[in-house]
Amino acid sequence: MLFNSWIFVGLVIATTLVYYLPFIRRWQVYVLLVSSALFYAYDSIGLLLLLIASGMVNAIASYGAMFRRHSRTYATVGVVMNLCLLALFKYGGLISTSFLDVSAGVGQFLCRLPLPLGISFYTFSGISLIVDAYRGRYDGEQVSSPPSFLQHVRKTLLYICFFPKLLAGPIAKSKEFFGEIAPKQFSLIDWTFVFKSLVVGYFLKMVIADNLKDFTFWMTYPYFVHRGTGSLLLMVFGYSIQMFADFAGYSLIAIGVAAIFGYRLPTNFNFPYIASSFREFWKRWHITLSQFLMEYLYISLGGNRKGKVRTYLNLLLTMMLGGLWHGAAWSYLVWGTYHGLCLVVERAICGRRENCISVMRWQKVSHGLSVTLVFVMVSFGWLLFMLPDFSEAVLYVKCIFCNYDSGALIDMKLLPIAIYALPVVMYHAIYCLRERAWVQRYILRFDYILYGIMLFLILTNSGSASSFVYFQF
């Protein structure tokens, strides 16, 4: 069920009306579980059974990891089962096409397995729950006495299946989410926060991303082959803006809907395209995934505690696995390796400074150059998302350098890319200039006008509805 569909709006309204009925207060968790089941089953009832099975496995494993004698065994088995589930359904096709005969036997079976929506996100949530339980954290506090098993199952199922975050995050940590599970009151809803999150989220998705996709479509093979260098660069820039608008839009909608039911999901994007280093970029882009990889993978591998060489290897391995998490294609591994190498080189040259060019005399100029460099490098990395066939991505880059004399510098039909990208540029610029007196006086003071404009454009200038990019992951 797409967030940008009327049936989803109807589900949220119906759930809210039932959820806050006075006599339902004790059963609010079950109302959310039913709504989450309807939300997920809209795509496939069969895959709903897989989601419930995953939730039960994580409930049993995490409960055993907290309170049983063989807690390490429970935790190990639970994490392994999550990884096996992810490997089977998400990477079975990649394994079979790369190493097996896909015409018969196991290879054919693996190729025919469906890809459950959101499987990467709910398996990572399960791993987070099990690891936190094993470490003795529950409801954000050190465990002193065990909850009942049924109570734990109820909380676990809500944590895994909560429909605003189910398909594409944000990846909430169990030790934070469990502490919020309590009866909610309608009077305590922060409607200003909900309104702003939903308006900006839907604007980014429906007006920016959904319109840009109709122009960045020409980046696919073979359409890009004969386009000029300017057009190719403009489309790379446009796709980078589209990626941000699509995923940041989803995250804001998820955060806004969750807030209607009294739950605060963590911030997932913090103006990533003003980052002046790759390290800073990953503190601003898909923040919850970055934190998950840092806490549960990078630090577990040893982090930066075992010397420079080991630190570089840990960084590279973390980003490689993070890249492969994004999709069942070798191009995603290449994308993760690309970002890993950028982080390693940056750390080797600059240490832990945020701005690598900070040694320059003119600090503002150096910061601007750093931001531009990071944005360009990140944008070219997104080519591997648009063109998962690695050879096509390489050909695209080759065309940028070779097609400088192919007709007009920029195809005029692609100029709307700049128009639809402008609000995202302004979105970042206003944040950067938020401390300026004129911004606070003339823009932030009258921000309700901006929200009114965005709401008007959502109603009048939305692009054709499409799925969110990260649903495939």
C-alpha positions in Angstrom: 0.0 0.0 0.0 1.6 3.2 -1.2 1.8 6.2 1.2 0.8 8.4 -1.8 -2.5 6.6 -2.4 -6.1 7.4 -1.2 -6.5 3.9 0.3 -3.6 4.6 2.6 -5.1 7.9 3.7 -8.3 6.1 4.4 -6.5 3.5 6.4 -4.8 6.2 8.5 -8.1 8.0 9.1 -10.0 4.8 10.0 -7.2 3.6 12.3 -7.1 7.0 14.1 -10.8 7.1 14.7 -10.8 3.6 16.2 -7.5 4.0 18.0 -8.6 7.0 20.1 -12.0 5.7 21.2 -12.2 5.8 25.0 -13.0 2.1 25.5 -10.3 1.0 23.0 -7.4 2.6 25.0 -6.3 -0.7 26.5 -6.3 -2.3 23.1 -4.5 0.4 21.1 -1.5 -1.9 20.3 -3.9 -4.5 18.8 -5.5 -1.8 16.7 -2.1 -0.9 15.2 -1.3 -4.5 14.7 -4.5 -5.1 12.7 -3.9 -1.9 10.6 -0.3 -3.0 10.0 -1.5 -6.4 8.8 -4.0 -4.8 6.4 -1.3 -2.4 5.2 1.1 -5.2 4.4 -1.4 -7.8 3.2 -2.6 -5.3 0.6 0.3 -6.4 -1.5 0.4 -10.1 -0.6 -1.4 -12.1 2.1 1.2 -14.9 1.7 4.1 -12.5 2.5 2.2 -11.3 5.6 2.7 -14.8 7.0 6.4 -14.4 6.5 6.4 -11.1 8.3 4.5 -12.6 11.3 6.8 -15.6 11.3 9.8 -13.2 11.4 8.2 -11.3 14.3 7.6 -14.5 16.3 11.2 -15.7 15.7 12.6 -12.4 16.9 10.2 -12.4 19.9 11.3 -15.9 21.0 15.0 -15.3 20.3 15.1 -11.9 22.1 13.2 -13.2 25.1 15.6 -16.1 25.4 18.6 -13.8 25.0 17.4 -11.7 27.9 16.4 -14.2 30.5 17.4 -17.8 29.7 20.5 -19.7 30.8 21.6 -20.1 27.2 21.2 -16.4 26.2 24.2 -16.4 23.8 22.8 -19.4 21.9 19.3 -17.7 21.6 21.0 -14.5 20.4 23.2 -16.3 17.9 20.5 -18.5 16.5 18.1 -15.5 16.2 20.6 -13.3 14.3 21.6 -16.2 12.0 17.9 -16.9 11.2 17.3 -13.2 10.4 20.4 -13.3 8.1 19.3 -16.5 6.5 15.8 -15.2 5.8 17.4 -12.1 4.2 19.8 -14.2 2.2 17.2 -16.6 0.9 14.5 -14.1 -0.2 16.6 -11.2 -1.2 19.9 -12.7 -2.4 18.7 -16.1 -3.6 18.3 -14.8 -7.2 21.7 -13.2 -7.2 23.4 -16.3 -5.9 21.6 -18.5 -8.4 22.3 -16.4 -11.4 26.0 -16.0 -10.4 26.8 -19.5 -9.3 24.0 -21.9 -10.1 22.1 -23.3 -13.1 18.8 -21.2 -13.2 17.1 -23.6 -15.6 16.5 -26.3 -13.0 16.9 -27.5 -9.4 17.9 -25.2 -6.6 18.9 -22.3 -9.0 15.4 -22.3 -10.5 13.8 -22.4 -7.1 15.8 -19.4 -5.8 15.1 -17.4 -8.9 11.3 -17.8 -8.4 11.2 -16.7 -4.8 9.4 -13.4 -4.4 11.1 -10.3 -2.8 9.0 -9.4 0.2 8.6 -5.6 0.5 10.6 -4.1 3.3 12.4 -7.3 4.2 15.8 -5.5 4.7 14.2 -3.1 7.1 12.3 -5.6 9.3 15.1 -8.1 9.5 17.5 -5.3 10.6 14.9 -4.3 13.2 14.8 -7.9 14.4 18.6 -8.0 14.7 18.6 -4.8 16.6 16.1 -6.2 19.1 18.0 -9.5 19.6 21.4 -7.7 20.1 19.9 -5.2 22.5 18.2 -7.9 24.5 21.4 -9.9 24.7 23.2 -6.8 25.9 20.6 -6.4 28.7 18.8 -3.4 27.4 15.0 -3.3 27.5 12.6 -0.3 27.3 15.8 1.8 27.4 16.7 0.6 30.8 18.9 -2.1 32.3 16.8 -5.3 32.7 16.0 -6.1 36.3 12.9 -8.3 36.1 11.5 -10.0 33.0 8.2 -9.0 31.4 5.7 -11.7 30.6 6.4 -13.6 27.4 3.0 -12.6 26.0 3.7 -9.0 26.8 7.0 -9.2 25.1 5.5 -10.9 22.0 2.9 -8.1 21.7 5.6 -5.4 21.9 7.9 -7.2 19.5 5.2 -7.6 16.9 4.3 -3.9 17.1 8.0 -3.0 16.9 8.6 -5.2 13.8 5.2 -4.6 12.0 4.4 -0.9 12.9 3.2 0.1 9.4 4.6 3.7 9.2 8.1 2.4 9.4 7.6 -1.2 8.1 8.6 -0.9 4.4 11.5 1.6 4.4 12.2 2.8 8.0 13.4 4.8 9.7 15.1 2.0 11.5 14.0 2.5 15.1 16.1 0.9 17.8 14.1 -1.5 20.0 15.4 0.0 23.3 13.9 3.3 22.2 10.7 2.1 20.6 9.7 -0.2 23.4 9.8 2.6 25.9 7.1 4.5 23.9 4.6 1.6 24.0 1.9 2.9 26.3 -1.7 4.1 26.1 -1.9 7.3 24.0 -4.3 10.3 24.3 -5.7 12.2 21.4 -5.2 15.5 23.2 -1.4 15.0 23.3 -0.9 14.8 19.5 1.4 17.5 18.3 -0.6 18.5 15.3 1.8 21.2 14.2 4.6 18.6 14.0 2.3 16.2 12.2 1.1 18.8 9.7 4.6 20.0 8.8 6.1 16.5 8.5 3.3 15.3 6.2 3.2 18.5 4.0 7.0 18.5 3.4 7.1 14.7 3.0 4.3 14.6 0.4 5.6 17.7 -1.3 9.1 16.1 -1.7 7.6 12.8 -2.9 4.6 13.8 -5.1 5.8 17.2 -6.5 9.5 16.8 -6.7 10.4 13.1 -7.0 7.4 12.0 -9.0 7.9 14.8 -11.5 11.6 14.4 -11.8 11.3 10.7 -12.5 9.6 11.5 -15.8 12.8 13.3 -16.9 15.5 11.2 -15.3 13.9 8.2 -17.1 16.1 9.2 -20.1 19.1 8.2 -18.1 18.3 4.5 -18.8 20.0 2.6 -21.6 19.9 3.2 -24.6 18.3 6.6 -24.3 21.3 8.3 -22.8 23.8 7.2 -25.4 23.4 10.0 -27.9 22.7 12.9 -25.5 25.1 15.7 -25.0 27.4 16.2 -22.0 25.4 19.0 -20.5 22.2 16.9 -20.7 23.9 13.9 -19.1 25.3 16.0 -16.2 21.9 17.7 -15.7 20.2 14.3 -15.4 22.8 13.1 -12.9 22.1 16.2 -10.8 18.3 15.7 -11.2 18.5 12.0 -10.2 20.5 13.0 -7.1 17.8 15.4 -6.1 15.1 12.8 -6.9 16.8 10.2 -4.7 16.8 12.7 -1.8 13.2 13.9 -2.3 11.9 10.4 -2.7 13.5 8.9 0.4 13.4 11.9 2.7 9.8 12.4 1.6 9.0 8.8 2.6 10.7 9.2 6.0 8.9 12.5 6.8 5.5 10.9 6.0 6.4 7.9 8.1 7.4 10.2 11.0 4.3 12.3 10.7 1.9 9.3 10.5 3.6 7.7 13.5 3.2 10.9 15.5 -0.6 10.7 14.9 -0.5 7.5 17.0 1.8 9.0 19.7 5.1 7.5 18.5 8.2 9.5 17.7 10.4 7.9 15.0 14.0 9.0 14.8 15.1 11.7 12.2 16.4 10.0 9.1 17.6 12.9 7.0 19.3 16.1 8.1 20.0 18.2 5.0 22.6 15.8 3.6 23.6 17.8 0.6 25.3 20.5 2.7 27.8 17.9 3.9 31.4 19.0 3.5 32.9 15.5 3.9 31.7 11.9 3.3 31.9 11.3 7.0 29.4 14.2 7.6 27.3 13.0 4.7 26.7 9.6 6.3 25.7 11.5 9.5 23.0 13.3 7.5 21.8 10.7 5.0 19.7 7.7 6.0 20.8 8.4 9.6 19.2 5.4 11.1 20.9 3.0 8.8 24.3 4.7 9.3 23.8 4.4 13.1 22.8 0.7 12.8 25.9 -0.1 10.7 28.1 1.8 13.1 26.7 0.3 16.3 26.0 -3.3 15.2 28.7 -3.9 12.6 31.5 -1.4 12.6 32.0 -1.3 16.3 31.5 -5.1 16.5 34.3 -5.5 14.0 36.6 -3.5 16.2 35.9 0.0 15.0 39.0 2.3 15.3 40.4 0.5 18.4 42.9 -1.7 16.6 45.1 0.6 14.6 44.8 2.6 11.3 44.9 -0.3 8.9 42.3 -2.3 10.8 40.1 0.9 11.0 40.3 1.3 7.3 39.4 -2.3 6.7 36.5 -2.1 9.1 35.2 1.1 7.3 35.5 -0.5 3.9 33.8 -3.8 5.0 31.0 -2.0 6.7 30.2 0.1 3.7 30.5 -2.8 1.3 28.0 -4.8 3.3 25.8 -1.7 3.7 25.9 -1.3 -0.1 25.0 -5.0 -0.7 22.1 -4.5 1.8 20.6 -2.0 -0.6 20.0 -4.5 -3.4 20.6 -8.0 -4.8 23.0 -6.9 -7.5 26.8 -6.6 -7.7 26.4 -3.0 -8.6 25.2 -2.2 -5.1 28.4 -3.9 -3.7 30.4 -1.7 -6.0 28.4 1.4 -4.8 29.2 0.4 -1.1 32.8 -0.1 -2.0 32.9 3.3 -3.7 31.6 5.0 -0.6 33.9 2.9 1.6 37.0 3.9 -0.4 35.9 7.6 -0.2 35.7 7.4 3.6 39.0 5.6 3.9 40.9 8.0 1.6 39.3 11.0 3.4 40.2 9.6 6.8 43.7 8.9 5.7 44.3 12.4 4.3 42.2 14.5 6.7 42.0 12.5 9.9 38.7 13.3 11.6 38.2 16.8 10.3 34.9 17.5 8.7 36.2 19.8 6.0 39.2 18.3 4.0 40.0 21.7 2.4 39.9 23.6 5.7 43.6 24.4 5.4 42.8 26.9 2.7 43.1 30.6 3.6 39.5 31.5 2.7 37.3 29.3 5.0 34.0 30.0 3.2 35.5 29.2 -0.2 37.1 26.0 1.1 33.8 24.9 2.7 31.9 25.6 -0.5 34.4 23.6 -2.5 34.2 20.7 0.0 30.4 20.7 -0.2 30.5 20.8 -4.0 33.0 18.0 -4.2 31.0 15.7 -1.9 27.8 16.4 -3.7 29.3 15.6 -7.1 30.9 12.4 -5.9 27.7 11.3 -4.2 25.6 12.1 -7.2 27.8 10.1 -9.5 27.5 7.2 -7.1 23.7 7.2 -7.5 24.3 6.1 -11.2 24.6 2.6 -9.8 21.0 2.9 -8.4 19.6 4.1 -11.7 21.7 1.7 -13.8 22.2 -1.5 -11.8 23.9 -3.0 -14.8 27.5 -1.9 -14.0 28.5 -1.8 -17.7 25.7 0.7 -18.4 26.8 2.9 -15.6 30.4 2.9 -17.0 29.1 3.6 -20.4 27.1 6.6 -19.0 30.2 8.1 -17.5 32.1 7.5 -20.8 29.4 9.3 -22.7 29.7 12.3 -20.4 33.3 12.7 -21.6 32.8 11.7 -25.2 29.5 13.4 -26.1 30.5 17.0 -25.6 29.9 17.7 -29.3 26.6 15.8 -29.6 24.1 18.5 -30.6 23.0 21.1 -28.1 24.8 21.4 -24.9 21.6 20.8 -22.9 18.3 19.4 -24.4 15.7 22.1 -23.7 13.2 19.3 -22.9 15.2 18.5 -19.8 15.2 22.0 -18.3 12.2 21.2 -16.0 14.8 19.2 -14.0 16.3 22.4 -12.8 12.9 23.8 -12.0 11.8 20.8 -9.9 15.3 20.7 -8.2 15.1 24.3 -7.2 12.9 23.8 -4.1 15.3 21.2 -2.7 18.2 23.6 -3.3 16.2 26.3 -1.5 15.3 23.9 1.3 19.0 23.3 2.0 19.9 27.0 1.5 17.3 28.2 4.0 18.7 25.8 6.6 22.2 27.0 6.0 21.1 30.7 6.3 18.6 30.1 9.1 20.6 32.3 11.6 20.6 35.3 9.3 18.3 38.1 10.5 16.6 38.6 7.1 15.8 34.8 6.9 14.2 34.8 10.3 12.4 38.0 9.6 11.0 37.4 6.1 11.0 33.6 5.6 10.9 31.6 8.9 8.5 34.1 10.5 6.0 33.5 7.7 6.7 29.8 7.1 3.0 29.1 7.1 2.9 30.7 3.6 5.6 28.2 2.4 3.5 25.3 3.8 0.4 26.7 2.1 2.3 26.9 -1.2 3.5 23.3 -0.8 0.0 22.1 0.0 -1.4 23.9 -3.1 1.3 22.3 -5.3 0.6 18.9 -3.9 -3.0 19.2 -4.9 -2.4 20.8 -8.4 1.1 19.7 -9.6 1.8 16.2 -8.4 3.5 13.9 -10.8 2.2 10.4 -11.7 2.1 8.2 -8.7 4.9 5.8 -8.3 6.4 3.5 -5.6 9.1 4.8 -3.3 12.6 3.9 -4.4 13.6 2.3 -1.2 10.6 -0.1 -1.2 12.7 -2.4 -3.4 15.2 -2.8 -0.6 
